Amino acid sequence: MRRLVLAAASLALACVPLSHALTLAPGVGVSLPPVNVQSRAKVVSRHDVAAGIVELGFSDGSSYRGTVRDGVPHGHGEYRSPAFRYDGDFDAGHMEGLGLCEWKQGDRYEGSFHADEADGRGRFTFANGDAYEGDVKRGRMDGRGRYQSAGGDVYEGTFVRGLPDGMGSLRFANGDRYEGEMHAGMLHGYGRYFARDGQRLEGAFVRGRARGLGILRYANGDVYQGEIDDGLPAGQGIFRFAGGSRYEGQVRAGVPIGSGILYLGDGTRFEGEFEAGAARASGHWVRADGSRIRARLENGAVTLVD
């Protein structure tokens, strides 16, 4: 039996090692710096540069160029600070409406803003090449969206507080694919994992690992149904082999080990203790008429024991 090897337990973001939880890229999930000039810094200079266009200088070194009302940004303008630049709509000194925010380290957000935070729909692009497009709430990915890593991994589905959570799909750059439930950035709940080599796992996932009841379908036509631990058949289960035979019983580390029954294609069966997969066991060979004979199984051949 073979183990279904996952490409990754989850989509790794923002140049962090592959892990069992999605990690946010810089800037995602963090509220944007406030741009309420009434509360964060005093106006120290003002210049009228064109009809309706004013340039303001602030005590913290930041500046604003655009339209104003009652002495604060209102309408459209550009705000520059040592940490970021914002170009977009303002309302009574706050970022409100559509805009573009660029951070000093190279990250960027373009979309809707509300009360000085990314909020609504928009697109994050990060200095490392990752990108997110979709719903945003209070500066975080929240709602429906699509995240693509620089390496080519893609997650599409729901986000909650900056992490994939709910139903979604993961497409890995190596060709593997996962469809199902996510929680806190991890494969968690019911899902289906399709490996590029044709193997398929369907069942329960717990904190990024296949664990619980499930079905494994192998590329050669073999099928396993039963308990799974860390992606391997383990516990009680049933193997249905492409050749027509069937094993029911204990499984360990992906192979029949322990008490079980191997149903052979000719109507007979072997009952006993399996030592290293379905190829070797000691117990009884049971004929089609129900008669039982002590025997051993070696590489699929039954040997009678006196």
N, C-alpha and C positions, 0 to 999 in steps of 0.2 A: 504494500500500500504506500501511497505517496502522500506527502503533506502538501496542502495548498499554501504556498508561500505568498504572503501579501507583499505588494510593492512597498506599501507603507501603511502604518495603522491610521495615519491621517495625513492631510495635506500640510506640508511644512511651509511656512511663510517667512518672508523677510530674512532670508539668509541664516536661519537657525537650523540646527541639525534635525533630521527627521525624528519626530517624536510622536507621542500618542495624543497630543493636543495641538490644535492650531494656535500658533503664536502670532500676535499682531505685529504688523510692520510699524515702524516709527510713525507716530502721529495718529494712528487709528485708535479709536477708543479713548482718546484724550481730548478734553474740551479745548477748543481753540483759544488762544490768548485773547482776553477781552479788548475791545476797541471802543469802549465807552469813554471818550476823551473827557467827559465831564468829571469822571471819578478817578481815572488812572494817572492823569498828568495835567498840569496847568498850561494854558496857551501862553507862550512867551513872545510870539511874533505873528503878524498877520500881514499878508500882501495881496492886493487885488491884482491878479495877473491877466485877466480878460473879463469880458462882460459876463457876470454871474459866476466866475471862477475865482476861488480864493485859495491862497496857500497859507496853511497854518503850521507853526512850529511849536513843539511841546517841550516841557521842561525835562523830559526823560530822553530827548534826542530824536524822538519820532516826529513824523511830519505827515501832513494831509494836503492833497491838492484836489479840489473839486467844488461842488456846490455845497452851500451851508444854509442853515436856518437857525436863528437865535444863537449864532456863534459856534454851532457844532455841525459836524458832517451830516448832510441830509440831501438825499437825491442820489447822485452818482459821483464817485471819486476814487482816489487811490491813497491808501494809507501805508506808510512805510515805517517799520521799526527795526531795531537791530536783529530781531529774531525772525521776522516774517514780513511779507508784503501782501496787502489785500487790495484788489481792484474790483469794485462792484457797487452794489446798491447800499445805501444807508438810510436809516430812519431815526431821527432824533439822537444821533451820535452812535447808534448801534449798527452792526452789520445786519442787514435785513433785505431779503430778496435774492437776486442772483449775483454771484461773484466768483472770483478766483483768488485763492490763497496759496502762496508759495512760501515754504519754510526755507530757512537758510541752508539746512542740510540737503536740500534737493527734493523733498517731498512736496506734493502739490494736490490741492483739492479744487474742483470746479463744479459748481452746482448751486443748490438752494441753501440759504442761510436764514437763521431765525435767532434773535437775541444773542448775537455774537458767536453763534455756533453753527457748524455745518448741520443742516436739518432739512429733510425733505428727500430729494433725489440728487445724486451727484456722482462724481468720479474721482477716486483717489488714484494717483500714480506716485510711486515711491522711487527714491534714488537707486534702489537696488534692482529695479526693473519690474517689481510686482505691480499689480493694478487691481482695483475694485470698482465696480459700477453697480449702482442700485440704490436701495433705500438707506437713508442715514437719519439717525435720531440723536440729537444732543452730542454731535461730534463722533458717534460710533456707527459702525455698520449694524443696521437693525432693520429687519424686514426681509424683503426679497432682494437677492443680489448675486453677483458673479465675481469670484476672485480668481485671478490667474497669476501663478507664480512665475518668476523669471525663468525657471527651469521647465515650464510647460505644463505643470499640474493645474487643473481647473476644478473649482468647486462652484456649483450652481444650486441655490436653494435658499432656505431661510436662515437668517442670522438673528441672534438675541444678544444684546449688550456686547456687540463686537465679535461674537464667536458663532460659527455654524451651529445651529440648534433647531431641530425639527426635521422635516423631510428635505432631502437634497441628493445630489449626485456628485461623485468625485471621479474625474477622469485623470489618470496618471500619465505622465509623459512616456512611460514604458509600454503603454497599451492596456494596462489593467483598468478596471472600472468598478465603482461601488455605487449602488443605488439603495437608499433606505434612510433610516432614522439616524440623526446626529444629536449629541448632547454635549454642551460645553466644549465644542471643537473636536469631539471624538466620535468615532463610530460607536453608537450606543443605541440599542433597541433592535428592531427587526430590520434585516437588510439582505441584499444579494451582492456577492463579490464575484466578478468575472475576471479570471486571470487570462493573460494574453496567450497562454499555451492551450486554452480550451477548457481548463478546469473551472468549476463553478461551485460556490458555497452559498447556501441559502439558509438563514436561521437567525439565531440570537447573537448579538454582539454586546460585550460589556467592556466599557472603558477602552475601546480601541482594539479589542481582541474577540475573535469568534469563540463564544463560550456558551454552553447550554445545549438545547436541542436544535438539530439542524440536518441539512441534507448536503452531501458532497457528491458532485457529479464529476467523474474523471474523464479526461480526453479520450481514453481507450474504451469508454462505455461502461465501466464499473460505476456502481452507485452505492453510497453509504448513507444510512439514515439512522440517527440516534444521537447519543450524547457526544458533545465536542468540547475539547478544552484547548485553548490557545491554538485554534485552527486545525487540531488533530482529532481524529476519532478517538474517544477515550471514555470508558464507562460501559454502558450497555448499548448495543446497536446491531444493525443488520447490514451485511455486505451482500449486494447482488452483483455477481460477476458477469461480465459480458459473455463468457463461455456457457452460461446457463446454471452454474452452481450458486448456492446461497449459504451464507454463514450467519447464524444468530447466536449472540452470546456476549461474553466479556471482550473488551478491546482495551489495549493499552498502547500509548504512543503511536497510534495509527495502524496497528496490526492486531489480529485476533490473538489474544493471550489470556488464558484462564479457561473457565468452563464455557463450553459452547457446543453447537451442533452445526455440522457442515452437511448441507443437503446436496447430494451429487446429482448430476444430470440424468442418471439411469434409474432414478427412483429409490436408490438406497441413500443412507445417511450415516455419518460418523458422529458419535457422541463421545465427548471426553474432555480431557485437558489439553488445550492447545499451547504449544511452547514458544513458537516463533513464527506466528502467522498460520494461515490455513494449510501450509504445506507440511507441517509436522505436528503430530498429536498422539496421545495414548488414550485408549478407552474401548469403545465397542462399535463394531460395524453392524448396522441394523439393515437387514435385507428388506425388500419390498413387502414380504409377507409378515414382517414384524419380528422375525427371529433375530437374536442378538449373539454376536461372537466377539470374544476379546480380540483386539487387534491394535496395530499401530499404523499410523499414517506417515509416510515418508515421501516428500516431494510429490504428493498427489496420489501415490500408490498405496493401496491397503495391503498390509501384511498381517496374516493371522498369527495369534499368539497361543501357543499350547497351554 
